[in-house]
Amino acid sequence: MFAFTTDRSYAQQADAADILAGFKKEFHFPKKNDQDVIYFCGNSLGLQPRLVQSAIETELTTWRGLAVGGYF
């Protein structure tokens, strides 16, 4: 890793080396003026994963068709 500094080049190097950066595309980000909002709220459910809507719809369909039988 690099020696920490507070300048922009350090932040850019750290971003380029971040092995988790690719996960950003897995979430919906709120927008303001058509730009992604920087989201720092740690006391919430967090950002909605992109796959969660289809997962919930699948569960609702199972529940509708099988009722309590869907849990077994």
PQR file with spaces between the fields and no chain letter, atoms N, CA, C, O and H, PARSE charges and radii, in Angstrom:
ATOM       1  N    MET     1       0.853   -1.190    0.000 -0.4000 1.5000
ATOM       2  CA   MET     1       0.000    0.000    0.000 -0.0000 2.0000
ATOM       3  C    MET     1       0.886    1.236    0.000  0.5500 1.7000
ATOM       4  O    MET     1       2.110    1.123    0.071 -0.5500 1.4000
ATOM       5  N    PHE     2       0.310    2.354   -0.075 -0.4000 1.5000
ATOM       6  CA   PHE     2       1.026    3.624   -0.160 -0.0000 2.0000
ATOM       7  C    PHE     2       0.992    4.316    1.195  0.5500 1.7000
ATOM       8  O    PHE     2       0.148    4.018    2.041 -0.5500 1.4000
ATOM       9  H    PHE     2      -0.685    2.446   -0.133  0.4000 1.0000
ATOM      10  N    ALA     3       1.919    5.238    1.384 -0.4000 1.5000
ATOM      11  CA   ALA     3       1.917    6.052    2.603 -0.0000 2.0000
ATOM      12  C    ALA     3       0.758    7.043    2.505  0.5500 1.7000
ATOM      13  O    ALA     3       0.602    7.732    1.497 -0.5500 1.4000
ATOM      14  H    ALA     3       2.604    5.479    0.697  0.4000 1.0000
ATOM      15  N    PHE     4      -0.043    7.106    3.551 -0.4000 1.5000
ATOM      16  CA   PHE     4      -1.229    7.964    3.536 -0.0000 2.0000
ATOM      17  C    PHE     4      -0.854    9.436    3.433  0.5500 1.7000
ATOM      18  O    PHE     4       0.031    9.921    4.139 -0.5500 1.4000
ATOM      19  H    PHE     4       0.084    6.546    4.370  0.4000 1.0000
ATOM      20  N    THR     5      -1.541   10.128    2.547 -0.4000 1.5000
ATOM      21  CA   THR     5      -1.461   11.583    2.456 -0.0000 2.0000
ATOM      22  C    THR     5      -2.872   12.092    2.198  0.5500 1.7000
ATOM      23  O    THR     5      -3.771   11.312    1.882 -0.5500 1.4000
ATOM      24  H    THR     5      -2.259    9.735    1.975  0.4000 1.0000
ATOM      25  N    THR     6      -3.062   13.375    2.331 -0.4000 1.5000
ATOM      26  CA   THR     6      -4.401   13.939    2.134 -0.0000 2.0000
ATOM      27  C    THR     6      -4.583   14.573    0.762  0.5500 1.7000
ATOM      28  O    THR     6      -5.545   15.309    0.547 -0.5500 1.4000
ATOM      29  H    THR     6      -2.332   14.009    2.588  0.4000 1.0000
ATOM      30  N    ASP     7      -3.684   14.301   -0.158 -0.4000 1.5000
ATOM      31  CA   ASP     7      -3.837   14.925   -1.476 -0.0000 2.0000
ATOM      32  C    ASP     7      -4.640   14.040   -2.433  0.5500 1.7000
ATOM      33  O    ASP     7      -4.835   12.848   -2.192 -0.5500 1.4000
ATOM      34  H    ASP     7      -2.902   13.703    0.017  0.4000 1.0000
ATOM      35  N    ARG     8      -5.088   14.645   -3.502 -0.4000 1.5000
ATOM      36  CA   ARG     8      -5.936   13.968   -4.488 -0.0000 2.0000
ATOM      37  C    ARG     8      -5.244   12.753   -5.103  0.5500 1.7000
ATOM      38  O    ARG     8      -5.899   11.742   -5.355 -0.5500 1.4000
ATOM      39  H    ARG     8      -4.929   15.613   -3.698  0.4000 1.0000
ATOM      40  N    SER     9      -3.947   12.827   -5.349 -0.4000 1.5000
ATOM      41  CA   SER     9      -3.257   11.708   -6.003 -0.0000 2.0000
ATOM      42  C    SER     9      -3.292   10.450   -5.136  0.5500 1.7000
ATOM      43  O    SER     9      -3.405    9.342   -5.660 -0.5500 1.4000
ATOM      44  H    SER     9      -3.414   13.648   -5.144  0.4000 1.0000
ATOM      45  N    TYR    10      -3.197   10.613   -3.816 -0.4000 1.5000
ATOM      46  CA   TYR    10      -3.302    9.441   -2.939 -0.0000 2.0000
ATOM      47  C    TYR    10      -4.684    8.806   -3.080  0.5500 1.7000
ATOM      48  O    TYR    10      -4.804    7.588   -3.213 -0.5500 1.4000
ATOM      49  H    TYR    10      -3.105   11.513   -3.391  0.4000 1.0000
ATOM      50  N    ALA    11      -5.725    9.639   -3.050 -0.4000 1.5000
ATOM      51  CA   ALA    11      -7.095    9.125   -3.178 -0.0000 2.0000
ATOM      52  C    ALA    11      -7.278    8.402   -4.508  0.5500 1.7000
ATOM      53  O    ALA    11      -7.915    7.349   -4.557 -0.5500 1.4000
ATOM      54  H    ALA    11      -5.628   10.628   -2.942  0.4000 1.0000
ATOM      55  N    GLN    12      -6.733    8.949   -5.574 -0.4000 1.5000
ATOM      56  CA   GLN    12      -6.852    8.316   -6.884 -0.0000 2.0000
ATOM      57  C    GLN    12      -6.106    6.986   -6.931  0.5500 1.7000
ATOM      58  O    GLN    12      -6.595    6.023   -7.520 -0.5500 1.4000
ATOM      59  H    GLN    12      -6.215    9.803   -5.534  0.4000 1.0000
ATOM      60  N    GLN    13      -4.930    6.925   -6.318 -0.4000 1.5000
ATOM      61  CA   GLN    13      -4.174    5.666   -6.263 -0.0000 2.0000
ATOM      62  C    GLN    13      -4.927    4.632   -5.431  0.5500 1.7000
ATOM      63  O    GLN    13      -5.018    3.466   -5.814 -0.5500 1.4000
ATOM      64  H    GLN    13      -4.532    7.708   -5.839  0.4000 1.0000
ATOM      65  N    ALA    14      -5.462    5.060   -4.301 -0.4000 1.5000
ATOM      66  CA   ALA    14      -6.204    4.139   -3.442 -0.0000 2.0000
ATOM      67  C    ALA    14      -7.446    3.616   -4.162  0.5500 1.7000
ATOM      68  O    ALA    14      -7.756    2.427   -4.079 -0.5500 1.4000
ATOM      69  H    ALA    14      -5.388    6.007   -3.989  0.4000 1.0000
ATOM      70  N    ASP    15      -8.154    4.490   -4.864 -0.4000 1.5000
ATOM      71  CA   ASP    15      -9.322    4.052   -5.634 -0.0000 2.0000
ATOM      72  C    ASP    15      -8.925    3.038   -6.701  0.5500 1.7000
ATOM      73  O    ASP    15      -9.615    2.035   -6.889 -0.5500 1.4000
ATOM      74  H    ASP    15      -7.902    5.455   -4.931  0.4000 1.0000
ATOM      75  N    ALA    16      -7.829    3.287   -7.395 -0.4000 1.5000
ATOM      76  CA   ALA    16      -7.378    2.383   -8.457 -0.0000 2.0000
ATOM      77  C    ALA    16      -6.985    1.014   -7.900  0.5500 1.7000
ATOM      78  O    ALA    16      -7.123    0.005   -8.591 -0.5500 1.4000
ATOM      79  H    ALA    16      -7.269    4.102   -7.242  0.4000 1.0000
ATOM      80  N    ALA    17      -6.495    0.971   -6.657 -0.4000 1.5000
ATOM      81  CA   ALA    17      -6.052   -0.283   -6.047 -0.0000 2.0000
ATOM      82  C    ALA    17      -7.156   -0.996   -5.268  0.5500 1.7000
ATOM      83  O    ALA    17      -6.932   -2.097   -4.766 -0.5500 1.4000
ATOM      84  H    ALA    17      -6.383    1.791   -6.096  0.4000 1.0000
ATOM      85  N    ASP    18      -8.321   -0.405   -5.158 -0.4000 1.5000
ATOM      86  CA   ASP    18      -9.410   -0.951   -4.345 -0.0000 2.0000
ATOM      87  C    ASP    18     -10.012   -2.186   -5.007  0.5500 1.7000
ATOM      88  O    ASP    18     -10.664   -2.078   -6.046 -0.5500 1.4000
ATOM      89  H    ASP    18      -8.503    0.489   -5.565  0.4000 1.0000
ATOM      90  N    ILE    19      -9.799   -3.353   -4.412 -0.4000 1.5000
ATOM      91  CA   ILE    19     -10.299   -4.599   -5.001 -0.0000 2.0000
ATOM      92  C    ILE    19     -11.816   -4.741   -4.869  0.5500 1.7000
ATOM      93  O    ILE    19     -12.411   -5.594   -5.527 -0.5500 1.4000
ATOM      94  H    ILE    19      -9.270   -3.440   -3.567  0.4000 1.0000
ATOM      95  N    LEU    20     -12.445   -3.923   -4.035 -0.4000 1.5000
ATOM      96  CA   LEU    20     -13.898   -3.982   -3.869 -0.0000 2.0000
ATOM      97  C    LEU    20     -14.639   -2.963   -4.730  0.5500 1.7000
ATOM      98  O    LEU    20     -15.870   -2.941   -4.725 -0.5500 1.4000
ATOM      99  H    LEU    20     -11.962   -3.230   -3.501  0.4000 1.0000
ATOM     100  N    ALA    21     -13.931   -2.134   -5.457 -0.4000 1.5000
ATOM     101  CA   ALA    21     -14.558   -1.050   -6.226 -0.0000 2.0000
ATOM     102  C    ALA    21     -15.597   -1.559   -7.219  0.5500 1.7000
ATOM     103  O    ALA    21     -16.579   -0.867   -7.486 -0.5500 1.4000
ATOM     104  H    ALA    21     -12.931   -2.152   -5.461  0.4000 1.0000
ATOM     105  N    GLY    22     -15.404   -2.729   -7.758 -0.4000 1.5000
ATOM     106  CA   GLY    22     -16.343   -3.283   -8.731 -0.0000 2.0000
ATOM     107  C    GLY    22     -17.723   -3.554   -8.176  0.5500 1.7000
ATOM     108  O    GLY    22     -18.688   -3.659   -8.933 -0.5500 1.4000
ATOM     109  H    GLY    22     -14.606   -3.291   -7.541  0.4000 1.0000
ATOM     110  N    PHE    23     -17.831   -3.670   -6.859 -0.4000 1.5000
ATOM     111  CA   PHE    23     -19.129   -3.937   -6.247 -0.0000 2.0000
ATOM     112  C    PHE    23     -20.053   -2.727   -6.278  0.5500 1.7000
ATOM     113  O    PHE    23     -21.255   -2.870   -6.055 -0.5500 1.4000
ATOM     114  H    PHE    23     -17.047   -3.585   -6.244  0.4000 1.0000
ATOM     115  N    LYS    24     -19.525   -1.553   -6.546 -0.4000 1.5000
ATOM     116  CA   LYS    24     -20.358   -0.345   -6.584 -0.0000 2.0000
ATOM     117  C    LYS    24     -21.498   -0.500   -7.584  0.5500 1.7000
ATOM     118  O    LYS    24     -22.609   -0.032   -7.337 -0.5500 1.4000
ATOM     119  H    LYS    24     -18.549   -1.436   -6.727  0.4000 1.0000
ATOM     120  N    LYS    25     -21.231   -1.149   -8.700 -0.4000 1.5000
ATOM     121  CA   LYS    25     -22.251   -1.297   -9.738 -0.0000 2.0000
ATOM     122  C    LYS    25     -23.383   -2.241   -9.328  0.5500 1.7000
ATOM     123  O    LYS    25     -24.389   -2.339  -10.031 -0.5500 1.4000
ATOM     124  H    LYS    25     -20.328   -1.529   -8.901  0.4000 1.0000
ATOM     125  N    GLU    26     -23.229   -2.930   -8.205 -0.4000 1.5000
ATOM     126  CA   GLU    26     -24.250   -3.862   -7.735 -0.0000 2.0000
ATOM     127  C    GLU    26     -25.372   -3.186   -6.946  0.5500 1.7000
ATOM     128  O    GLU    26     -26.301   -3.863   -6.505 -0.5500 1.4000
ATOM     129  H    GLU    26     -22.413   -2.849   -7.634  0.4000 1.0000
ATOM     130  N    PHE    27     -25.307   -1.868   -6.761 -0.4000 1.5000
ATOM     131  CA   PHE    27     -26.269   -1.146   -5.929 -0.0000 2.0000
ATOM     132  C    PHE    27     -26.889    0.026   -6.676  0.5500 1.7000
ATOM     133  O    PHE    27     -26.277    0.609   -7.570 -0.5500 1.4000
ATOM     134  H    PHE    27     -24.552   -1.318   -7.119  0.4000 1.0000
ATOM     135  N    HIS    28     -28.119    0.359   -6.290 -0.4000 1.5000
ATOM     136  CA   HIS    28     -28.773    1.571   -6.791 -0.0000 2.0000
ATOM     137  C    HIS    28     -28.309    2.740   -5.929  0.5500 1.7000
ATOM     138  O    HIS    28     -28.347    2.659   -4.701 -0.5500 1.4000
ATOM     139  H    HIS    28     -28.617   -0.114   -5.563  0.4000 1.0000
ATOM     140  N    PHE    29     -27.874    3.817   -6.560 -0.4000 1.5000
ATOM     141  CA   PHE    29     -27.472    5.027   -5.841 -0.0000 2.0000
ATOM     142  C    PHE    29     -28.519    6.103   -6.073  0.5500 1.7000
ATOM     143  O    PHE    29     -28.975    6.290   -7.201 -0.5500 1.4000
ATOM     144  H    PHE    29     -27.843    3.882   -7.557  0.4000 1.0000
ATOM     145  N    PRO    30     -28.907    6.816   -5.014 -0.5600 1.5000
ATOM     146  CA   PRO    30     -29.821    7.939   -5.221  0.2800 2.0000
ATOM     147  C    PRO    30     -29.134    8.992   -6.084  0.5500 1.7000
ATOM     148  O    PRO    30     -27.907    9.095   -6.104 -0.5500 1.4000
ATOM     149  N    LYS    31     -29.929    9.756   -6.780 -0.4000 1.5000
ATOM     150  CA   LYS    31     -29.371   10.789   -7.661 -0.0000 2.0000
ATOM     151  C    LYS    31     -29.907   12.159   -7.275  0.5500 1.7000
ATOM     152  O    LYS    31     -31.028   12.293   -6.786 -0.5500 1.4000
ATOM     153  H    LYS    31     -30.925    9.673   -6.764  0.4000 1.0000
ATOM     154  N    LYS    32     -29.091   13.159   -7.504 -0.4000 1.5000
ATOM     155  CA   LYS    32     -29.485   14.555   -7.352 -0.0000 2.0000
ATOM     156  C    LYS    32     -28.909   15.292   -8.550  0.5500 1.7000
ATOM     157  O    LYS    32     -27.713   15.202   -8.826 -0.5500 1.4000
ATOM     158  H    LYS    32     -28.180   13.050   -7.902  0.4000 1.0000
ATOM     159  N    ASN    33     -29.755   16.016   -9.255 -0.4000 1.5000
ATOM     160  CA   ASN    33     -29.335   16.696  -10.487 -0.0000 2.0000
ATOM     161  C    ASN    33     -28.678   15.713  -11.461  0.5500 1.7000
ATOM     162  O    ASN    33     -27.687   16.033  -12.117 -0.5500 1.4000
ATOM     163  H    ASN    33     -30.727   16.089   -9.031  0.4000 1.0000
ATOM     164  N    ASP    34     -29.256   14.510  -11.539 -0.4000 1.5000
ATOM     165  CA   ASP    34     -28.800   13.452  -12.448 -0.0000 2.0000
ATOM     166  C    ASP    34     -27.381   12.954  -12.149  0.5500 1.7000
ATOM     167  O    ASP    34     -26.735   12.381  -13.026 -0.5500 1.4000
ATOM     168  H    ASP    34     -30.061   14.250  -11.006  0.4000 1.0000
ATOM     169  N    GLN    35     -26.895   13.165  -10.931 -0.4000 1.5000
ATOM     170  CA   GLN    35     -25.572   12.687  -10.505 -0.0000 2.0000
ATOM     171  C    GLN    35     -25.756   11.764   -9.299  0.5500 1.7000
ATOM     172  O    GLN    35     -26.623   11.997   -8.456 -0.5500 1.4000
ATOM     173  H    GLN    35     -27.420   13.631  -10.219  0.4000 1.0000
ATOM     174  N    ASP    36     -24.932   10.714   -9.224 -0.4000 1.5000
ATOM     175  CA   ASP    36     -24.980    9.854   -8.042 -0.0000 2.0000
ATOM     176  C    ASP    36     -24.665   10.664   -6.796  0.5500 1.7000
ATOM     177  O    ASP    36     -23.772   11.511   -6.795 -0.5500 1.4000
ATOM     178  H    ASP    36     -24.227   10.525   -9.908  0.4000 1.0000
ATOM     179  N    VAL    37     -25.415   10.390   -5.732 -0.4000 1.5000
ATOM     180  CA   VAL    37     -25.183   11.028   -4.438 -0.0000 2.0000
ATOM     181  C    VAL    37     -24.143   10.202   -3.686  0.5500 1.7000
ATOM     182  O    VAL    37     -24.174    8.973   -3.744 -0.5500 1.4000
ATOM     183  H    VAL    37     -26.141    9.702   -5.732  0.4000 1.0000
ATOM     184  N    ILE    38     -23.236   10.850   -2.992 -0.4000 1.5000
ATOM     185  CA   ILE    38     -22.292   10.140   -2.121 -0.0000 2.0000
ATOM     186  C    ILE    38     -23.070    9.738   -0.877  0.5500 1.7000
ATOM     187  O    ILE    38     -23.662   10.587   -0.210 -0.5500 1.4000
ATOM     188  H    ILE    38     -23.210   11.848   -2.945  0.4000 1.0000
ATOM     189  N    TYR    39     -23.072    8.452   -0.565 -0.4000 1.5000
ATOM     190  CA   TYR    39     -23.953    7.896    0.455 -0.0000 2.0000
ATOM     191  C    TYR    39     -23.134    7.445    1.661  0.5500 1.7000
ATOM     192  O    TYR    39     -22.390    6.469    1.575 -0.5500 1.4000
ATOM     193  H    TYR    39     -22.591    7.763   -1.106  0.4000 1.0000
ATOM     194  N    PHE    40     -23.266    8.146    2.775 -0.4000 1.5000
ATOM     195  CA   PHE    40     -22.511    7.814    3.987 -0.0000 2.0000
ATOM     196  C    PHE    40     -23.396    7.425    5.164  0.5500 1.7000
ATOM     197  O    PHE    40     -22.923    7.439    6.301 -0.5500 1.4000
ATOM     198  H    PHE    40     -23.871    8.939    2.844  0.4000 1.0000
ATOM     199  N    CYS    41     -24.648    7.083    4.941 -0.4000 1.5000
ATOM     200  CA   CYS    41     -25.561    6.779    6.045 -0.0000 2.0000
ATOM     201  C    CYS    41     -25.329    5.349    6.528  0.5500 1.7000
ATOM     202  O    CYS    41     -25.708    4.393    5.850 -0.5500 1.4000
ATOM     203  H    CYS    41     -25.033    7.072    4.017  0.4000 1.0000
ATOM     204  N    GLY    42     -24.716    5.205    7.682 -0.4000 1.5000
ATOM     205  CA   GLY    42     -24.448    3.883    8.221 -0.0000 2.0000
ATOM     206  C    GLY    42     -25.564    3.354    9.098  0.5500 1.7000
ATOM     207  O    GLY    42     -25.536    2.187    9.488 -0.5500 1.4000
ATOM     208  H    GLY    42     -24.408    5.981    8.233  0.4000 1.0000
ATOM     209  N    ASN    43     -26.544    4.182    9.416 -0.4000 1.5000
ATOM     210  CA   ASN    43     -27.631    3.785   10.305 -0.0000 2.0000
ATOM     211  C    ASN    43     -28.902    3.577    9.483  0.5500 1.7000
ATOM     212  O    ASN    43     -29.918    4.235    9.708 -0.5500 1.4000
ATOM     213  H    ASN    43     -26.566    5.130    9.099  0.4000 1.0000
ATOM     214  N    SER    44     -28.828    2.659    8.538 -0.4000 1.5000
ATOM     215  CA   SER    44     -29.965    2.395    7.660 -0.0000 2.0000
ATOM     216  C    SER    44     -29.800    0.997    7.078  0.5500 1.7000
ATOM     217  O    SER    44     -28.855    0.281    7.409 -0.5500 1.4000
ATOM     218  H    SER    44     -28.003    2.124    8.356  0.4000 1.0000
ATOM     219  N    LEU    45     -30.719    0.623    6.218 -0.4000 1.5000
ATOM     220  CA   LEU    45     -30.568   -0.638    5.493 -0.0000 2.0000
ATOM     221  C    LEU    45     -29.473   -0.553    4.444  0.5500 1.7000
ATOM     222  O    LEU    45     -29.034   -1.570    3.909 -0.5500 1.4000
ATOM     223  H    LEU    45     -31.487    1.205    5.949  0.4000 1.0000
ATOM     224  N    GLY    46     -29.039    0.652    4.155 -0.4000 1.5000
ATOM     225  CA   GLY    46     -28.009    0.844    3.147 -0.0000 2.0000
ATOM     226  C    GLY    46     -28.619    1.004    1.770  0.5500 1.7000
ATOM     227  O    GLY    46     -29.834    1.129    1.620 -0.5500 1.4000
ATOM     228  H    GLY    46     -29.396    1.479    4.590  0.4000 1.0000
ATOM     229  N    LEU    47     -27.768    0.999    0.781 -0.4000 1.5000
ATOM     230  CA   LEU    47     -28.235    1.115   -0.593 -0.0000 2.0000
ATOM     231  C    LEU    47     -28.898   -0.186   -1.024  0.5500 1.7000
ATOM     232  O    LEU    47     -28.514   -1.271   -0.589 -0.5500 1.4000
ATOM     233  H    LEU    47     -26.781    0.897    0.903  0.4000 1.0000
ATOM     234  N    GLN    48     -29.900   -0.056   -1.887 -0.4000 1.5000
ATOM     235  CA   GLN    48     -30.617   -1.246   -2.348 -0.0000 2.0000
ATOM     236  C    GLN    48     -29.774   -1.997   -3.382  0.5500 1.7000
ATOM     237  O    GLN    48     -29.364   -1.423   -4.390 -0.5500 1.4000
ATOM     238  H    GLN    48     -30.212    0.826   -2.241  0.4000 1.0000
ATOM     239  N    PRO    49     -29.520   -3.285   -3.126 -0.5600 1.5000
ATOM     240  CA   PRO    49     -28.832   -4.083   -4.135  0.2800 2.0000
ATOM     241  C    PRO    49     -29.699   -4.193   -5.396  0.5500 1.7000
ATOM     242  O    PRO    49     -30.924   -4.269   -5.303 -0.5500 1.4000
ATOM     243  N    ARG    50     -29.078   -4.200   -6.546 -0.4000 1.5000
ATOM     244  CA   ARG    50     -29.823   -4.264   -7.807 -0.0000 2.0000
ATOM     245  C    ARG    50     -30.624   -5.557   -7.943  0.5500 1.7000
ATOM     246  O    ARG    50     -31.662   -5.556   -8.606 -0.5500 1.4000
ATOM     247  H    ARG    50     -28.083   -4.138   -6.622  0.4000 1.0000
ATOM     248  N    LEU    51     -30.188   -6.636   -7.349 -0.4000 1.5000
ATOM     249  CA   LEU    51     -30.870   -7.923   -7.490 -0.0000 2.0000
ATOM     250  C    LEU    51     -31.999   -8.134   -6.492  0.5500 1.7000
ATOM     251  O    LEU    51     -32.724   -9.123   -6.596 -0.5500 1.4000
ATOM     252  H    LEU    51     -29.345   -6.637   -6.811  0.4000 1.0000
ATOM     253  N    VAL    52     -32.169   -7.238   -5.532 -0.4000 1.5000
ATOM     254  CA   VAL    52     -33.134   -7.491   -4.467 -0.0000 2.0000
ATOM     255  C    VAL    52     -34.578   -7.466   -4.964  0.5500 1.7000
ATOM     256  O    VAL    52     -35.399   -8.235   -4.464 -0.5500 1.4000
ATOM     257  H    VAL    52     -31.580   -6.434   -5.448  0.4000 1.0000
ATOM     258  N    GLN    53     -34.913   -6.621   -5.917 -0.4000 1.5000
ATOM     259  CA   GLN    53     -36.294   -6.541   -6.382 -0.0000 2.0000
ATOM     260  C    GLN    53     -36.754   -7.871   -6.976  0.5500 1.7000
ATOM     261  O    GLN    53     -37.848   -8.344   -6.665 -0.5500 1.4000
ATOM     262  H    GLN    53     -34.246   -5.996   -6.323  0.4000 1.0000
ATOM     263  N    SER    54     -35.931   -8.472   -7.823 -0.4000 1.5000
ATOM     264  CA   SER    54     -36.334   -9.751   -8.419 -0.0000 2.0000
ATOM     265  C    SER    54     -36.400  -10.856   -7.367  0.5500 1.7000
ATOM     266  O    SER    54     -37.252  -11.740   -7.458 -0.5500 1.4000
ATOM     267  H    SER    54     -35.043   -8.088   -8.075  0.4000 1.0000
ATOM     268  N    ALA    55     -35.514  -10.819   -6.373 -0.4000 1.5000
ATOM     269  CA   ALA    55     -35.555  -11.823   -5.305 -0.0000 2.0000
ATOM     270  C    ALA    55     -36.838  -11.697   -4.492  0.5500 1.7000
ATOM     271  O    ALA    55     -37.460  -12.703   -4.153 -0.5500 1.4000
ATOM     272  H    ALA    55     -34.822  -10.101   -6.299  0.4000 1.0000
ATOM     273  N    ILE    56     -37.234  -10.472   -4.182 -0.4000 1.5000
ATOM     274  CA   ILE    56     -38.474  -10.262   -3.421 -0.0000 2.0000
ATOM     275  C    ILE    56     -39.680  -10.658   -4.260  0.5500 1.7000
ATOM     276  O    ILE    56     -40.609  -11.279   -3.743 -0.5500 1.4000
ATOM     277  H    ILE    56     -36.728   -9.655   -4.458  0.4000 1.0000
ATOM     278  N    GLU    57     -39.685  -10.314   -5.542 -0.4000 1.5000
ATOM     279  CA   GLU    57     -40.797  -10.700   -6.413 -0.0000 2.0000
ATOM     280  C    GLU    57     -40.929  -12.215   -6.502  0.5500 1.7000
ATOM     281  O    GLU    57     -42.043  -12.736   -6.547 -0.5500 1.4000
ATOM     282  H    GLU    57     -38.931   -9.810   -5.963  0.4000 1.0000
ATOM     283  N    THR    58     -39.807  -12.924   -6.529 -0.4000 1.5000
ATOM     284  CA   THR    58     -39.842  -14.387   -6.534 -0.0000 2.0000
ATOM     285  C    THR    58     -40.487  -14.912   -5.262  0.5500 1.7000
ATOM     286  O    THR    58     -41.326  -15.812   -5.317 -0.5500 1.4000
ATOM     287  H    THR    58     -38.902  -12.501   -6.493  0.4000 1.0000
ATOM     288  N    GLU    59     -40.104  -14.362   -4.120 -0.4000 1.5000
ATOM     289  CA   GLU    59     -40.697  -14.793   -2.849 -0.0000 2.0000
ATOM     290  C    GLU    59     -42.188  -14.485   -2.792  0.5500 1.7000
ATOM     291  O    GLU    59     -42.969  -15.305   -2.308 -0.5500 1.4000
ATOM     292  H    GLU    59     -39.423  -13.632   -4.075  0.4000 1.0000
ATOM     293  N    LEU    60     -42.591  -13.315   -3.278 -0.4000 1.5000
ATOM     294  CA   LEU    60     -44.014  -12.965   -3.282 -0.0000 2.0000
ATOM     295  C    LEU    60     -44.813  -13.909   -4.173  0.5500 1.7000
ATOM     296  O    LEU    60     -45.933  -14.287   -3.831 -0.5500 1.4000
ATOM     297  H    LEU    60     -41.957  -12.650   -3.671  0.4000 1.0000
ATOM     298  N    THR    61     -44.247  -14.287   -5.306 -0.4000 1.5000
ATOM     299  CA   THR    61     -44.921  -15.228   -6.204 -0.0000 2.0000
ATOM     300  C    THR    61     -45.064  -16.593   -5.539  0.5500 1.7000
ATOM     301  O    THR    61     -46.118  -17.222   -5.630 -0.5500 1.4000
ATOM     302  H    THR    61     -43.337  -13.979   -5.584  0.4000 1.0000
ATOM     303  N    THR    62     -44.017  -17.047   -4.876 -0.4000 1.5000
ATOM     304  CA   THR    62     -44.075  -18.322   -4.154 -0.0000 2.0000
ATOM     305  C    THR    62     -45.122  -18.270   -3.054  0.5500 1.7000
ATOM     306  O    THR    62     -45.913  -19.200   -2.902 -0.5500 1.4000
ATOM     307  H    THR    62     -43.161  -16.535   -4.801  0.4000 1.0000
ATOM     308  N    TRP    63     -45.129  -17.197   -2.296 -0.4000 1.5000
ATOM     309  CA   TRP    63     -46.093  -17.024   -1.205 -0.0000 2.0000
ATOM     310  C    TRP    63     -47.515  -17.040   -1.754  0.5500 1.7000
ATOM     311  O    TRP    63     -48.393  -17.694   -1.190 -0.5500 1.4000
ATOM     312  H    TRP    63     -44.486  -16.441   -2.420  0.4000 1.0000
ATOM     313  N    ARG    64     -47.746  -16.319   -2.857 -0.4000 1.5000
ATOM     314  CA   ARG    64     -49.081  -16.256   -3.454 -0.0000 2.0000
ATOM     315  C    ARG    64     -49.534  -17.642   -3.905  0.5500 1.7000
ATOM     316  O    ARG    64     -50.689  -18.011   -3.693 -0.5500 1.4000
ATOM     317  H    ARG    64     -47.033  -15.788   -3.315  0.4000 1.0000
ATOM     318  N    GLY    65     -48.649  -18.409   -4.520 -0.4000 1.5000
ATOM     319  CA   GLY    65     -49.029  -19.700   -5.077 -0.0000 2.0000
ATOM     320  C    GLY    65     -49.075  -20.840   -4.086  0.5500 1.7000
ATOM     321  O    GLY    65     -49.848  -21.783   -4.258 -0.5500 1.4000
ATOM     322  H    GLY    65     -47.710  -18.109   -4.692  0.4000 1.0000
ATOM     323  N    LEU    66     -48.265  -20.768   -3.058 -0.4000 1.5000
ATOM     324  CA   LEU    66     -48.155  -21.901   -2.131 -0.0000 2.0000
ATOM     325  C    LEU    66     -48.579  -21.581   -0.704  0.5500 1.7000
ATOM     326  O    LEU    66     -48.709  -22.486    0.121 -0.5500 1.4000
ATOM     327  H    LEU    66     -47.637  -20.003   -2.918  0.4000 1.0000
ATOM     328  N    ALA    67     -48.795  -20.311   -0.406 -0.4000 1.5000
ATOM     329  CA   ALA    67     -49.120  -19.872    0.963 -0.0000 2.0000
ATOM     330  C    ALA    67     -48.086  -20.446    1.932  0.5500 1.7000
ATOM     331  O    ALA    67     -46.885  -20.410    1.663 -0.5500 1.4000
ATOM     332  H    ALA    67     -48.689  -19.576   -1.076  0.4000 1.0000
ATOM     333  N    VAL    68     -48.558  -20.971    3.051 -0.4000 1.5000
ATOM     334  CA   VAL    68     -47.620  -21.470    4.056 -0.0000 2.0000
ATOM     335  C    VAL    68     -46.807  -22.659    3.537  0.5500 1.7000
ATOM     336  O    VAL    68     -45.716  -22.927    4.038 -0.5500 1.4000
ATOM     337  H    VAL    68     -49.534  -21.000    3.270  0.4000 1.0000
ATOM     338  N    GLY    69     -47.328  -23.366    2.544 -0.4000 1.5000
ATOM     339  CA   GLY    69     -46.613  -24.499    1.964 -0.0000 2.0000
ATOM     340  C    GLY    69     -45.309  -24.105    1.292  0.5500 1.7000
ATOM     341  O    GLY    69     -44.447  -24.954    1.066 -0.5500 1.4000
ATOM     342  H    GLY    69     -48.214  -23.149    2.137  0.4000 1.0000
ATOM     343  N    GLY    70     -45.157  -22.839    0.974 -0.4000 1.5000
ATOM     344  CA   GLY    70     -43.931  -22.370    0.352 -0.0000 2.0000
ATOM     345  C    GLY    70     -42.740  -22.359    1.284  0.5500 1.7000
ATOM     346  O    GLY    70     -41.600  -22.220    0.840 -0.5500 1.4000
ATOM     347  H    GLY    70     -45.858  -22.149    1.158  0.4000 1.0000
ATOM     348  N    TYR    71     -42.993  -22.503    2.568 -0.4000 1.5000
ATOM     349  CA   TYR    71     -41.903  -22.466    3.550 -0.0000 2.0000
ATOM     350  C    TYR    71     -41.327  -23.838    3.840  0.5500 1.7000
ATOM     351  O    TYR    71     -40.362  -23.953    4.595 -0.5500 1.4000
ATOM     352  H    TYR    71     -43.919  -22.616    2.929  0.4000 1.0000
ATOM     353  N    PHE    72     -41.899  -24.882    3.255 -0.4000 1.5000
ATOM     354  CA   PHE    72     -41.442  -26.232    3.551 -0.0000 2.0000
ATOM     355  C    PHE    72     -40.859  -26.893    2.333  0.5500 1.7000
ATOM     356  O    PHE    72     -40.422  -28.041    2.403 -0.5500 1.4000
ATOM     357  H    PHE    72     -42.683  -24.789    2.641  0.4000 1.0000
